[in-house]
Amino acid sequence: MQKEEFNQIKYQNEFKKKNYDRFELVMPKGQKEVIKQRAKEAGQSISEYINTAIADKMAKDYKVRIIYH
């Protein structure tokens, strides 16, 4: 029987599906590029930048600490 070749993309997609929630974020045209640039300046991915902003806002407003990896 032939051994199945490891599929990195399939593995990553399955890992993300199992370990992360997803949702669509809608914003005015042009805002994505602004966020993308700010994230780059901060040395973060867009996802990291947005998650950090949400965590900081919730910590400030609600005294809730969100752990983001």
C-alpha positions as CSV (number, residue, x, y, z in Angstrom):
1,M,0.0,0.0,0.0
2,Q,1.3,3.5,-0.9
3,K,1.9,5.9,1.9
4,E,0.0,9.2,1.7
5,E,2.2,12.2,1.3
6,F,2.0,14.8,4.0
7,N,-0.1,17.8,3.0
8,Q,1.1,20.9,4.9
9,I,-1.7,23.2,3.7
10,K,-4.4,20.6,4.6
11,Y,-2.8,20.2,8.1
12,Q,-2.7,24.0,8.7
13,N,-6.3,24.4,7.6
14,E,-7.4,21.6,9.9
15,F,-5.4,23.0,12.8
16,K,-6.9,26.5,12.4
17,K,-10.4,25.1,12.1
18,K,-9.9,23.1,15.3
19,N,-8.2,25.8,17.4
20,Y,-9.5,29.2,16.2
21,D,-12.8,31.0,15.6
22,R,-13.3,33.0,12.5
23,F,-15.7,35.9,11.6
24,E,-16.0,38.4,8.8
25,L,-15.1,42.0,9.6
26,V,-16.7,44.7,7.5
27,M,-15.2,48.2,7.3
28,P,-15.3,51.2,5.0
29,K,-13.3,51.0,1.8
30,G,-9.7,52.0,2.4
31,Q,-9.7,51.2,6.1
32,K,-8.1,47.8,5.5
33,E,-5.0,49.4,3.9
34,V,-4.7,51.8,6.9
35,I,-4.8,48.8,9.3
36,K,-2.4,46.8,7.2
37,Q,0.1,49.7,7.3
38,R,-0.2,50.2,11.0
39,A,0.2,46.5,11.7
40,K,3.3,46.4,9.5
41,E,4.7,49.4,11.5
42,A,4.0,47.5,14.7
43,G,5.7,44.4,13.4
44,Q,2.5,42.4,13.6
45,S,0.2,40.6,11.2
46,I,-3.2,42.2,10.6
47,S,-4.8,39.5,12.7
48,E,-2.4,40.1,15.6
49,Y,-2.9,43.9,15.4
50,I,-6.7,43.7,15.4
51,N,-6.7,41.1,18.2
52,T,-4.4,43.2,20.3
53,A,-6.5,46.2,19.8
54,I,-9.6,44.3,20.9
55,A,-7.9,42.9,23.9
56,D,-6.6,46.3,25.0
57,K,-10.0,47.9,24.6
58,M,-11.7,45.2,26.6
59,A,-9.1,45.4,29.3
60,K,-9.6,49.1,29.5
61,D,-13.4,49.2,29.4
62,Y,-14.3,46.0,31.2
63,K,-11.2,45.1,33.2
64,V,-11.2,41.8,31.3
65,R,-8.0,40.2,30.3
66,I,-8.1,38.4,27.0
67,I,-5.3,36.0,26.2
68,Y,-4.2,36.2,22.6
69,H,-1.6,33.9,21.2
